[in-house]
Amino acid sequence: MSKSKSKGTDAKYNITVQTGDKKGAGTHAHVNIILYGTDGIQTKECKLSNFLKGDFKRGKFESFSIKSEVHISEVRKIELWRDNNGSCTNWYLDWIEVTKCNKENSITTVFSALKWIKENYHYFFVNETTLPQNDPMKVSRRREMQVLQKEYQLDVKIPGLPAQVKVLPEDETFSWHYFLDVLLSKLAEYGIESHKLTKKGKGKEWKNVDDVKTVYTKAFGVPQSSKYFNDDMKFGRQRISCLNSLLIEMCTAIPENFAATEDMIKPFLEGKTINTSH
């Protein structure tokens, strides 16, 4: 493997890492990186770490500086992976920026990731956008697709309804603590204390439709639609409207740009017609 070296001097690379703002995106794991140039030039494995500082916090970007005897004028590809160190290991990476620092010029390359980085899995990122059939990292892409196929297996949970993901991957689910934090923050906006909410709802059972209304607090109020909770016709209309009845309006004429012809949808009209005149 050929390497470009300068006697007595090491190359310096500044690396900026942007961690995503998703729930649980930050990590305590150790992250390693290898930089690649052209013609097989690459650095040795380097650990991204700042002494006595917690790295890779959610929604934050961190800067690192690494040195290498290998001089790469422009970084064209990076290899990245993490271990399973620490209590919080999941990591969502937005992007990485690499700058080669020298006296002549500084070339910065940005590598987009936008994905969860799995433990001990080596990811390759290039700074060029290509079609899948022209992807220079076909092997890496294929391995990643195989992992996704295992994680996102479909299952028809209710006969007649569309298939759903059998088990949602852990890093895409929200914990109960997250939902509780959102609820408490909303209540705080209205000056409602959490212990009052707990006391109000504790130990109560719903025996009729009116009992359902007792779960609503002053923070949100009782919805106007509660007047029709026990009305079958109103309930059916709401279901047909996909619970969005306030945004749906009756169509009184066929739009001019309506792409479907009557012959196309005739099998579904049950003997009726789309002609609005009768």
N, C-alpha and C positions, 0 to 999 in steps of 0.2 A: 504494500500500500504506500503510495507516495505522500510525503508530507512536506509542506513548505515551512522552513524554519529561518529565523534570523538569529545570528550568533549573539549571545549575551543578552538578548531581550526576549521577553514573553509578550504574547498578545493579550490584550485586555478586552473583555466583552462585558458590556452592561446589559443586564437582562431585567425586564419589567414584566411582572406576572399579575394579571387581573383575575381575581377570584370572583365567581358569580355571586349574585345577590339572592339566590334561592335559599329556601330553608335548609339548614344543614350543609351549606356549600363549603364552609371553612373546614380545614383539616389540621391535625397535629402530625400527620405522617411525614416521613422523610421523602423528599422529591429529588430525583436525579435527572440529569440532562446530558445529551451529547449533541454537539453542533456539527453540521456537515456542510462542506463546500462542494466544489466541482472536482471531477477526476478522482473520486475516492478519498479526498482529504477530509479528516474528521478529528475532533478533539477526543481526549480521554473522558471517561465518565466523571461528571462534576456534580457535587451536591449543592442544591440551592438552599442556603442557610445563612442567616445573620446572627452573629454571636449574641447570646442572652436576649433574643428577641423572638416573640411568637410570630411565625410567618403564616401566610395564607388565611387571613381572616375573611369572613364573609363580606362580600361587597367592597373589599379593599384591594388596592394594588400595592405590590411590594417590589422593591428594587434590590438587585443582587449584582455583585461584581465577581467575575471569575477570570483567572489567568491560565494561559496555556502556551506551551512551546510551539503549538501549531497556529500558524497565521492563516486565517481564512478571510479573504478580502470581502466576500459577501456570503453570509450564511444563507443557504438555499433550502435546508431541511433540518429539522430537529427531531431527536428521539427523546421521549419523556416517559417516566414511570414513577410510581410511588410504592411505598411499603405499607404495612398495616400497623405502624407504630402509634401509640397513644390511644386515648379513649374515643376521640372523634377522628375517624379515618376517611369517611366519604369526602370527596372533593369535586366541586363543579368548577371547571376552568373555562373562562371566557376567551382570553387570548394571551399570547406571549409576544413580547417585543424584544428583539436582539439587536444591539448596536456594537459594531466593531470600532473600537476607539484607536485612532492613530493620528499622527501629526498631519499627514497629508489630507485625509478626509475621513468622514464617519458615515458609514452606510447602515441604515436602520431597516430591518425587515420585520414585518408583523405577521404572526401566524395565528389564524383564527382556529379556535377549538370548539367552544359552545357545547360541551359534553361533560358527563360524569367520568372521572378518571378512576378506573377500577384498580384494585391492588395488584401489584406485581404483573401488570399487563403493559407491554411496551407499545406506546402510541407514536406514530410517525406523522409529522405535520410538514407540509410543503407550502411555499408561498405562492403557488400558482393554482389557479382554478382551472380544472379540466373536466371533461365529460368522463363518466365512469369507465368507458371502454378505453380511454386514454390515460387513466390514472397511473402514475408511475409507482404507486404503492398498492398495487392490486392485491398482493398477498395479505397485507395488513388490513385492507378494507374487507377482504373476504373473511378473515378471522373475526373482525368486529361484527360483521353481519351474522356470523354463526352464533356469537354470544347473544346478540339481540333476539335471534330466533328462539333461543332457549328461554330467554327471560319473558318474551311477549307471546306466550302460547295462548291461542284462542280457545274459548269454550262456550257452548250454547247453554247458559245457565237456566234459561226459561224457554221451553219449546215454543217456537213461533216467533221469538224475538231475535234481534241481531246478536251475533256472537260478541263476547266480551273477553278482555284479557283475563286469563284464569287466575293469576295472582299478580297484582301490580308490584313491580320491583320496589324494594324498600326505599331506595333513594328518591322515588317519585311520590311517596305517600307522606301525608302530614300526620304528625303525632297528635295525641289528645292534648298535650301541653301547648302545642301551637294553636289549636282551636280555642283553648281556654284563654290564651294570651290575647287573641283577637277579640273574644267576647268581653273580657275585662276592660280592654282598652276602649271598646265602644261604650260600655256602661259608664266608664269614667268620664267620657265626653258629656254624658247627661247627668253627672253627679250622683249616680246610683252605686252604692257600695255592694261588693260581691256577697257579703254575708247576708244582706237583705234578700237578694235574689235566691240564695240557697234556702233560706228559711221559708220563703214564700212557696217554693215548689216542692219542698220535702214532704214525703208521705202522702201526697194527694193522688187520688185515682179519678179517672174520667168515667163518669156514669152516663152522661148524655152529651149532646152537642154543645150545650152552653158551658159545660165544664172545660171544654177545649179553650175557650176564651180566657180562662183564668191564667194561662201561661204567659199571656202578653203583659208586658210591663209598661210603665209610663214612658220608658225610653223609646219604644217603637209604636205604642198604641195598638188598639184593636183594629184590624183592617176592615174597611167598609164591606168587603165581600163576605164578612162573617154573617151578615144578615141572610145570606143564601146558602149557608153551610148545609142546611137540611132540605134544600130544594133540588130534587132530582134533575129537573130540566136545566136549571142554572149550572148544576154540577156537570152535566153532560156537555153543555155548550162550552164550558170552561175547558174541559178535557179536549174537545175537538179543536179548540183554538190554541192548544198547546200551552195553556196557562198564561197566555199573553193576550187576553181579550181586549185590553185597552189599546193595543197597537195594531190590531187587525181591523180593517174596514171592508165592508161589503163591496164586491166588484159588480158594477152595474152595466159594464160594457166590456167587450173583448178588446184588449189593448191592440193598437195598430202593429206593434212589433211582436205580437204573439207568434212564436215560431211553430207551434203544433197545429196541424190541420185537423179537421173533423174526422177525416178518414184514418188519421194516425191514432186517435184516441177513441174511435168508435167502439172497439171491444170493451171499453171500460165505462161507457155511458149508460149501459143497461136500458137501451131503447130510447134514451133521451137525446137531446141535441144541444150543441153549444150556442145555437142561435138564440139571442136574448130577446127576440121580438115575440116569442111565444113559449 
